[in-house]
């Protein structure tokens, strides 16, 4: 793909990594939930089904990561989650 086509796609907001973008959007939703509710525990599923599912998934992925098992969790994501108190800080 040419640089010109890449530039045109980026100019209209093309998302190159949809999985990373989705994670970032959910992370921002969690921060907003925390700001409004004073905590970042799993939100009520009935009120926030997508966010509640994402929170549960992040906890599961984090546990797998800690066990050294296959996980979608990354050190960068852990650092972001630690920064908002979602997971306990640990030495890396």
Secondary structure as UniProt FT lines:
FT   HELIX           3..11
FT   TURN            12..13
FT   HELIX           18..37
FT   TURN            45..47
FT   HELIX           49..66
FT   TURN            67..68
FT   HELIX           75..83
FT   TURN            84..85
//
